[in-house]
Amino acid sequence: MKTMLFNFLKDEQGQDLIEYTLLLAFVALASAALFIGAGNSVSGIWSVTNSRLVAANTSAS
């Protein structure tokens, strides 16, 4: 029983798969955070552009 428990604790099979899965999850979360931040920035740019076009259209009329 003691050797079986020792072998179970010593076994590292499957460790690489867990490490790669954790790395992939981190990359996915970081990418999502960057896309959300970029989306807010693009939204702000379009809002400013739209307001300037509306002002230019009003002054041209």
PyMOL Python script that loads the backbone (N, CA, C, O; Angstrom):
from pymol import cmd

cmd.read_pdbstr("""\
ATOM      1  N   MET A   1       0.833  -1.193   0.000  1.00  0.00           N
ATOM      2  CA  MET A   1       0.000   0.000   0.000  1.00  0.00           C
ATOM      3  C   MET A   1       0.880   1.260   0.000  1.00  0.00           C
ATOM      4  O   MET A   1       0.583   2.251  -0.668  1.00  0.00           O
ATOM      5  N   LYS A   2       1.965   1.185   0.769  1.00  0.00           N
ATOM      6  CA  LYS A   2       2.872   2.325   0.867  1.00  0.00           C
ATOM      7  C   LYS A   2       3.547   2.605  -0.470  1.00  0.00           C
ATOM      8  O   LYS A   2       3.673   3.764  -0.866  1.00  0.00           O
ATOM      9  N   THR A   3       3.983   1.562  -1.167  1.00  0.00           N
ATOM     10  CA  THR A   3       4.633   1.766  -2.465  1.00  0.00           C
ATOM     11  C   THR A   3       3.651   2.273  -3.505  1.00  0.00           C
ATOM     12  O   THR A   3       4.028   3.063  -4.371  1.00  0.00           O
ATOM     13  N   MET A   4       2.403   1.840  -3.440  1.00  0.00           N
ATOM     14  CA  MET A   4       1.397   2.312  -4.389  1.00  0.00           C
ATOM     15  C   MET A   4       1.141   3.809  -4.187  1.00  0.00           C
ATOM     16  O   MET A   4       1.015   4.547  -5.164  1.00  0.00           O
ATOM     17  N   LEU A   5       1.065   4.252  -2.963  1.00  0.00           N
ATOM     18  CA  LEU A   5       0.870   5.673  -2.666  1.00  0.00           C
ATOM     19  C   LEU A   5       2.091   6.482  -3.094  1.00  0.00           C
ATOM     20  O   LEU A   5       1.948   7.579  -3.636  1.00  0.00           O
ATOM     21  N   PHE A   6       3.280   5.956  -2.859  1.00  0.00           N
ATOM     22  CA  PHE A   6       4.506   6.638  -3.269  1.00  0.00           C
ATOM     23  C   PHE A   6       4.584   6.762  -4.786  1.00  0.00           C
ATOM     24  O   PHE A   6       4.962   7.812  -5.304  1.00  0.00           O
ATOM     25  N   ASN A   7       4.230   5.697  -5.500  1.00  0.00           N
ATOM     26  CA  ASN A   7       4.236   5.744  -6.966  1.00  0.00           C
ATOM     27  C   ASN A   7       3.196   6.726  -7.489  1.00  0.00           C
ATOM     28  O   ASN A   7       3.442   7.411  -8.481  1.00  0.00           O
ATOM     29  N   PHE A   8       2.043   6.805  -6.840  1.00  0.00           N
ATOM     30  CA  PHE A   8       1.005   7.750  -7.255  1.00  0.00           C
ATOM     31  C   PHE A   8       1.480   9.187  -7.099  1.00  0.00           C
ATOM     32  O   PHE A   8       1.243  10.009  -7.984  1.00  0.00           O
ATOM     33  N   LEU A   9       2.136   9.504  -6.008  1.00  0.00           N
ATOM     34  CA  LEU A   9       2.631  10.855  -5.778  1.00  0.00           C
ATOM     35  C   LEU A   9       3.803  11.204  -6.683  1.00  0.00           C
ATOM     36  O   LEU A   9       4.000  12.369  -7.028  1.00  0.00           O
ATOM     37  N   LYS A  10       4.581  10.196  -7.070  1.00  0.00           N
ATOM     38  CA  LYS A  10       5.753  10.417  -7.904  1.00  0.00           C
ATOM     39  C   LYS A  10       5.393  10.537  -9.387  1.00  0.00           C
ATOM     40  O   LYS A  10       6.148  11.129 -10.158  1.00  0.00           O
ATOM     41  N   ASP A  11       4.257   9.984  -9.789  1.00  0.00           N
ATOM     42  CA  ASP A  11       3.854   9.963 -11.200  1.00  0.00           C
ATOM     43  C   ASP A  11       3.546  11.379 -11.683  1.00  0.00           C
ATOM     44  O   ASP A  11       2.760  12.095 -11.064  1.00  0.00           O
ATOM     45  N   GLU A  12       4.173  11.779 -12.796  1.00  0.00           N
ATOM     46  CA  GLU A  12       3.971  13.115 -13.362  1.00  0.00           C
ATOM     47  C   GLU A  12       3.315  13.053 -14.738  1.00  0.00           C
ATOM     48  O   GLU A  12       3.369  14.024 -15.493  1.00  0.00           O
ATOM     49  N   GLN A  13       2.713  11.950 -15.059  1.00  0.00           N
ATOM     50  CA  GLN A  13       2.077  11.775 -16.353  1.00  0.00           C
ATOM     51  C   GLN A  13       0.847  12.689 -16.444  1.00  0.00           C
ATOM     52  O   GLN A  13       0.015  12.697 -15.537  1.00  0.00           O
ATOM     53  N   GLY A  14       0.733  13.450 -17.523  1.00  0.00           N
ATOM     54  CA  GLY A  14      -0.377  14.368 -17.695  1.00  0.00           C
ATOM     55  C   GLY A  14      -0.076  15.773 -17.212  1.00  0.00           C
ATOM     56  O   GLY A  14      -0.903  16.669 -17.384  1.00  0.00           O
ATOM     57  N   GLN A  15       1.068  15.985 -16.620  1.00  0.00           N
ATOM     58  CA  GLN A  15       1.428  17.298 -16.093  1.00  0.00           C
ATOM     59  C   GLN A  15       1.569  18.319 -17.223  1.00  0.00           C
ATOM     60  O   GLN A  15       1.149  19.466 -17.071  1.00  0.00           O
ATOM     61  N   ASP A  16       2.148  17.920 -18.338  1.00  0.00           N
ATOM     62  CA  ASP A  16       2.331  18.839 -19.463  1.00  0.00           C
ATOM     63  C   ASP A  16       0.996  19.332 -20.000  1.00  0.00           C
ATOM     64  O   ASP A  16       0.849  20.508 -20.330  1.00  0.00           O
ATOM     65  N   LEU A  17       0.026  18.432 -20.087  1.00  0.00           N
ATOM     66  CA  LEU A  17      -1.289  18.805 -20.595  1.00  0.00           C
ATOM     67  C   LEU A  17      -1.932  19.864 -19.713  1.00  0.00           C
ATOM     68  O   LEU A  17      -2.539  20.807 -20.220  1.00  0.00           O
ATOM     69  N   ILE A  18      -1.808  19.719 -18.418  1.00  0.00           N
ATOM     70  CA  ILE A  18      -2.376  20.698 -17.485  1.00  0.00           C
ATOM     71  C   ILE A  18      -1.660  22.034 -17.625  1.00  0.00           C
ATOM     72  O   ILE A  18      -2.302  23.084 -17.611  1.00  0.00           O
ATOM     73  N   GLU A  19      -0.353  22.008 -17.759  1.00  0.00           N
ATOM     74  CA  GLU A  19       0.403  23.258 -17.903  1.00  0.00           C
ATOM     75  C   GLU A  19       0.033  23.986 -19.182  1.00  0.00           C
ATOM     76  O   GLU A  19      -0.145  25.204 -19.172  1.00  0.00           O
ATOM     77  N   TYR A  20      -0.087  23.249 -20.294  1.00  0.00           N
ATOM     78  CA  TYR A  20      -0.464  23.876 -21.557  1.00  0.00           C
ATOM     79  C   TYR A  20      -1.901  24.412 -21.506  1.00  0.00           C
ATOM     80  O   TYR A  20      -2.194  25.455 -22.091  1.00  0.00           O
ATOM     81  N   THR A  21      -2.778  23.716 -20.821  1.00  0.00           N
ATOM     82  CA  THR A  21      -4.158  24.179 -20.681  1.00  0.00           C
ATOM     83  C   THR A  21      -4.208  25.465 -19.875  1.00  0.00           C
ATOM     84  O   THR A  21      -4.941  26.384 -20.239  1.00  0.00           O
ATOM     85  N   LEU A  22      -3.458  25.554 -18.805  1.00  0.00           N
ATOM     86  CA  LEU A  22      -3.420  26.775 -18.007  1.00  0.00           C
ATOM     87  C   LEU A  22      -2.827  27.938 -18.800  1.00  0.00           C
ATOM     88  O   LEU A  22      -3.305  29.067 -18.698  1.00  0.00           O
ATOM     89  N   LEU A  23      -1.794  27.666 -19.584  1.00  0.00           N
ATOM     90  CA  LEU A  23      -1.190  28.691 -20.422  1.00  0.00           C
ATOM     91  C   LEU A  23      -2.185  29.183 -21.478  1.00  0.00           C
ATOM     92  O   LEU A  23      -2.285  30.386 -21.721  1.00  0.00           O
ATOM     93  N   LEU A  24      -2.909  28.273 -22.096  1.00  0.00           N
ATOM     94  CA  LEU A  24      -3.910  28.638 -23.091  1.00  0.00           C
ATOM     95  C   LEU A  24      -5.027  29.469 -22.458  1.00  0.00           C
ATOM     96  O   LEU A  24      -5.494  30.433 -23.065  1.00  0.00           O
ATOM     97  N   ALA A  25      -5.455  29.113 -21.265  1.00  0.00           N
ATOM     98  CA  ALA A  25      -6.492  29.879 -20.580  1.00  0.00           C
ATOM     99  C   ALA A  25      -6.004  31.294 -20.267  1.00  0.00           C
ATOM    100  O   ALA A  25      -6.763  32.253 -20.403  1.00  0.00           O
ATOM    101  N   PHE A  26      -4.763  31.429 -19.855  1.00  0.00           N
ATOM    102  CA  PHE A  26      -4.207  32.755 -19.575  1.00  0.00           C
ATOM    103  C   PHE A  26      -4.155  33.600 -20.843  1.00  0.00           C
ATOM    104  O   PHE A  26      -4.513  34.777 -20.812  1.00  0.00           O
ATOM    105  N   VAL A  27      -3.718  33.023 -21.944  1.00  0.00           N
ATOM    106  CA  VAL A  27      -3.644  33.759 -23.212  1.00  0.00           C
ATOM    107  C   VAL A  27      -5.038  34.171 -23.662  1.00  0.00           C
ATOM    108  O   VAL A  27      -5.221  35.287 -24.148  1.00  0.00           O
ATOM    109  N   ALA A  28      -6.013  33.302 -23.512  1.00  0.00           N
ATOM    110  CA  ALA A  28      -7.385  33.629 -23.904  1.00  0.00           C
ATOM    111  C   ALA A  28      -7.944  34.773 -23.062  1.00  0.00           C
ATOM    112  O   ALA A  28      -8.587  35.674 -23.601  1.00  0.00           O
ATOM    113  N   LEU A  29      -7.711  34.753 -21.765  1.00  0.00           N
ATOM    114  CA  LEU A  29      -8.202  35.827 -20.904  1.00  0.00           C
ATOM    115  C   LEU A  29      -7.508  37.150 -21.198  1.00  0.00           C
ATOM    116  O   LEU A  29      -8.145  38.203 -21.198  1.00  0.00           O
ATOM    117  N   ALA A  30      -6.209  37.097 -21.446  1.00  0.00           N
ATOM    118  CA  ALA A  30      -5.476  38.316 -21.773  1.00  0.00           C
ATOM    119  C   ALA A  30      -5.950  38.889 -23.107  1.00  0.00           C
ATOM    120  O   ALA A  30      -6.082  40.105 -23.242  1.00  0.00           O
ATOM    121  N   SER A  31      -6.204  38.034 -24.084  1.00  0.00           N
ATOM    122  CA  SER A  31      -6.698  38.492 -25.381  1.00  0.00           C
ATOM    123  C   SER A  31      -8.076  39.124 -25.247  1.00  0.00           C
ATOM    124  O   SER A  31      -8.349  40.161 -25.851  1.00  0.00           O
ATOM    125  N   ALA A  32      -8.936  38.507 -24.466  1.00  0.00           N
ATOM    126  CA  ALA A  32     -10.268  39.060 -24.262  1.00  0.00           C
ATOM    127  C   ALA A  32     -10.196  40.431 -23.602  1.00  0.00           C
ATOM    128  O   ALA A  32     -10.938  41.340 -23.977  1.00  0.00           O
ATOM    129  N   ALA A  33      -9.322  40.585 -22.640  1.00  0.00           N
ATOM    130  CA  ALA A  33      -9.178  41.884 -21.970  1.00  0.00           C
ATOM    131  C   ALA A  33      -8.674  42.946 -22.946  1.00  0.00           C
ATOM    132  O   ALA A  33      -9.131  44.088 -22.910  1.00  0.00           O
ATOM    133  N   LEU A  34      -7.740  42.576 -23.813  1.00  0.00           N
ATOM    134  CA  LEU A  34      -7.230  43.528 -24.806  1.00  0.00           C
ATOM    135  C   LEU A  34      -8.308  43.914 -25.812  1.00  0.00           C
ATOM    136  O   LEU A  34      -8.413  45.082 -26.186  1.00  0.00           O
ATOM    137  N   PHE A  35      -9.112  42.942 -26.255  1.00  0.00           N
ATOM    138  CA  PHE A  35     -10.170  43.239 -27.212  1.00  0.00           C
ATOM    139  C   PHE A  35     -11.236  44.140 -26.607  1.00  0.00           C
ATOM    140  O   PHE A  35     -11.769  45.012 -27.293  1.00  0.00           O
ATOM    141  N   ILE A  36     -11.552  43.946 -25.339  1.00  0.00           N
ATOM    142  CA  ILE A  36     -12.541  44.799 -24.678  1.00  0.00           C
ATOM    143  C   ILE A  36     -12.006  46.223 -24.578  1.00  0.00           C
ATOM    144  O   ILE A  36     -12.730  47.184 -24.835  1.00  0.00           O
ATOM    145  N   GLY A  37     -10.740  46.351 -24.204  1.00  0.00           N
ATOM    146  CA  GLY A  37     -10.131  47.680 -24.123  1.00  0.00           C
ATOM    147  C   GLY A  37     -10.053  48.361 -25.477  1.00  0.00           C
ATOM    148  O   GLY A  37     -10.309  49.560 -25.589  1.00  0.00           O
ATOM    149  N   ALA A  38      -9.703  47.607 -26.498  1.00  0.00           N
ATOM    150  CA  ALA A  38      -9.627  48.170 -27.848  1.00  0.00           C
ATOM    151  C   ALA A  38     -11.012  48.538 -28.354  1.00  0.00           C
ATOM    152  O   ALA A  38     -11.160  49.529 -29.068  1.00  0.00           O
ATOM    153  N   GLY A  39     -12.016  47.772 -28.004  1.00  0.00           N
ATOM    154  CA  GLY A  39     -13.390  48.074 -28.415  1.00  0.00           C
ATOM    155  C   GLY A  39     -13.862  49.398 -27.849  1.00  0.00           C
ATOM    156  O   GLY A  39     -14.511  50.176 -28.548  1.00  0.00           O
ATOM    157  N   ASN A  40     -13.545  49.662 -26.598  1.00  0.00           N
ATOM    158  CA  ASN A  40     -13.928  50.938 -25.987  1.00  0.00           C
ATOM    159  C   ASN A  40     -13.201  52.096 -26.657  1.00  0.00           C
ATOM    160  O   ASN A  40     -13.775  53.168 -26.846  1.00  0.00           O
ATOM    161  N   SER A  41     -11.948  51.883 -27.013  1.00  0.00           N
ATOM    162  CA  SER A  41     -11.174  52.923 -27.673  1.00  0.00           C
ATOM    163  C   SER A  41     -11.734  53.225 -29.060  1.00  0.00           C
ATOM    164  O   SER A  41     -11.873  54.391 -29.430  1.00  0.00           O
ATOM    165  N   VAL A  42     -12.053  52.201 -29.818  1.00  0.00           N
ATOM    166  CA  VAL A  42     -12.619  52.386 -31.152  1.00  0.00           C
ATOM    167  C   VAL A  42     -13.982  53.069 -31.058  1.00  0.00           C
ATOM    168  O   VAL A  42     -14.312  53.919 -31.885  1.00  0.00           O
ATOM    169  N   SER A  43     -14.757  52.705 -30.070  1.00  0.00           N
ATOM    170  CA  SER A  43     -16.063  53.340 -29.873  1.00  0.00           C
ATOM    171  C   SER A  43     -15.898  54.831 -29.609  1.00  0.00           C
ATOM    172  O   SER A  43     -16.666  55.641 -30.131  1.00  0.00           O
ATOM    173  N   GLY A  44     -14.919  55.195 -28.817  1.00  0.00           N
ATOM    174  CA  GLY A  44     -14.657  56.608 -28.544  1.00  0.00           C
ATOM    175  C   GLY A  44     -14.235  57.365 -29.790  1.00  0.00           C
ATOM    176  O   GLY A  44     -14.650  58.505 -29.998  1.00  0.00           O
ATOM    177  N   ILE A  45     -13.416  56.739 -30.617  1.00  0.00           N
ATOM    178  CA  ILE A  45     -12.968  57.374 -31.859  1.00  0.00           C
ATOM    179  C   ILE A  45     -14.154  57.615 -32.783  1.00  0.00           C
ATOM    180  O   ILE A  45     -14.271  58.695 -33.363  1.00  0.00           O
ATOM    181  N   TRP A  46     -15.039  56.624 -32.932  1.00  0.00           N
ATOM    182  CA  TRP A  46     -16.206  56.788 -33.793  1.00  0.00           C
ATOM    183  C   TRP A  46     -17.149  57.862 -33.252  1.00  0.00           C
ATOM    184  O   TRP A  46     -17.749  58.601 -34.033  1.00  0.00           O
ATOM    185  N   SER A  47     -17.287  57.959 -31.944  1.00  0.00           N
ATOM    186  CA  SER A  47     -18.154  58.985 -31.350  1.00  0.00           C
ATOM    187  C   SER A  47     -17.628  60.384 -31.656  1.00  0.00           C
ATOM    188  O   SER A  47     -18.402  61.269 -32.021  1.00  0.00           O
ATOM    189  N   VAL A  48     -16.339  60.589 -31.513  1.00  0.00           N
ATOM    190  CA  VAL A  48     -15.732  61.893 -31.801  1.00  0.00           C
ATOM    191  C   VAL A  48     -15.873  62.228 -33.280  1.00  0.00           C
ATOM    192  O   VAL A  48     -16.215  63.355 -33.640  1.00  0.00           O
ATOM    193  N   THR A  49     -15.609  61.245 -34.133  1.00  0.00           N
ATOM    194  CA  THR A  49     -15.727  61.463 -35.578  1.00  0.00           C
ATOM    195  C   THR A  49     -17.157  61.806 -35.960  1.00  0.00           C
ATOM    196  O   THR A  49     -17.385  62.704 -36.771  1.00  0.00           O
ATOM    197  N   ASN A  50     -18.116  61.104 -35.390  1.00  0.00           N
ATOM    198  CA  ASN A  50     -19.521  61.364 -35.681  1.00  0.00           C
ATOM    199  C   ASN A  50     -19.925  62.767 -35.241  1.00  0.00           C
ATOM    200  O   ASN A  50     -20.615  63.468 -35.980  1.00  0.00           O
ATOM    201  N   SER A  51     -19.511  63.182 -34.066  1.00  0.00           N
ATOM    202  CA  SER A  51     -19.890  64.517 -33.593  1.00  0.00           C
ATOM    203  C   SER A  51     -19.257  65.609 -34.451  1.00  0.00           C
ATOM    204  O   SER A  51     -19.874  66.648 -34.685  1.00  0.00           O
ATOM    205  N   ARG A  52     -18.037  65.382 -34.916  1.00  0.00           N
ATOM    206  CA  ARG A  52     -17.389  66.386 -35.794  1.00  0.00           C
ATOM    207  C   ARG A  52     -18.079  66.440 -37.152  1.00  0.00           C
ATOM    208  O   ARG A  52     -18.231  67.522 -37.719  1.00  0.00           O
ATOM    209  N   LEU A  53     -18.495  65.303 -37.678  1.00  0.00           N
ATOM    210  CA  LEU A  53     -19.223  65.307 -38.947  1.00  0.00           C
ATOM    211  C   LEU A  53     -20.580  65.993 -38.827  1.00  0.00           C
ATOM    212  O   LEU A  53     -21.002  66.710 -39.734  1.00  0.00           O
ATOM    213  N   VAL A  54     -21.256  65.772 -37.716  1.00  0.00           N
ATOM    214  CA  VAL A  54     -22.540  66.438 -37.490  1.00  0.00           C
ATOM    215  C   VAL A  54     -22.330  67.942 -37.386  1.00  0.00           C
ATOM    216  O   VAL A  54     -23.109  68.714 -37.945  1.00  0.00           O
ATOM    217  N   ALA A  55     -21.305  68.360 -36.690  1.00  0.00           N
ATOM    218  CA  ALA A  55     -21.025  69.805 -36.564  1.00  0.00           C
ATOM    219  C   ALA A  55     -20.654  70.401 -37.916  1.00  0.00           C
ATOM    220  O   ALA A  55     -21.069  71.518 -38.224  1.00  0.00           O
ATOM    221  N   ALA A  56     -19.889  69.691 -38.720  1.00  0.00           N
ATOM    222  CA  ALA A  56     -19.514  70.200 -40.037  1.00  0.00           C
ATOM    223  C   ALA A  56     -20.737  70.269 -40.943  1.00  0.00           C
ATOM    224  O   ALA A  56     -20.860  71.207 -41.731  1.00  0.00           O
ATOM    225  N   ASN A  57     -21.633  69.313 -40.853  1.00  0.00           N
ATOM    226  CA  ASN A  57     -22.849  69.319 -41.654  1.00  0.00           C
ATOM    227  C   ASN A  57     -23.757  70.463 -41.245  1.00  0.00           C
ATOM    228  O   ASN A  57     -24.382  71.096 -42.096  1.00  0.00           O
ATOM    229  N   THR A  58     -23.837  70.735 -39.951  1.00  0.00           N
ATOM    230  CA  THR A  58     -24.682  71.827 -39.471  1.00  0.00           C
ATOM    231  C   THR A  58     -24.132  73.185 -39.922  1.00  0.00           C
ATOM    232  O   THR A  58     -24.892  74.059 -40.340  1.00  0.00           O
ATOM    233  N   SER A  59     -22.833  73.353 -39.837  1.00  0.00           N
ATOM    234  CA  SER A  59     -22.246  74.641 -40.228  1.00  0.00           C
ATOM    235  C   SER A  59     -22.266  74.833 -41.738  1.00  0.00           C
ATOM    236  O   SER A  59     -22.268  75.973 -42.202  1.00  0.00           O
ATOM    237  N   ALA A  60     -22.281  73.767 -42.512  1.00  0.00           N
ATOM    238  CA  ALA A  60     -22.309  73.879 -43.978  1.00  0.00           C
ATOM    239  C   ALA A  60     -23.714  74.200 -44.480  1.00  0.00           C
ATOM    240  O   ALA A  60     -23.875  74.738 -45.576  1.00  0.00           O
ATOM    241  N   SER A  61     -24.720  73.877 -43.692  1.00  0.00           N
ATOM    242  CA  SER A  61     -26.106  74.108 -44.133  1.00  0.00           C
ATOM    243  C   SER A  61     -26.537  75.534 -44.033  1.00  0.00           C
ATOM    244  O   SER A  61     -27.674  75.861 -44.371  1.00  0.00           O
TER     245      SER A  61
END
""", "prot")
cmd.dss("prot")
cmd.show_as("cartoon", "prot")
cmd.util.cbc("prot")
cmd.orient("prot")
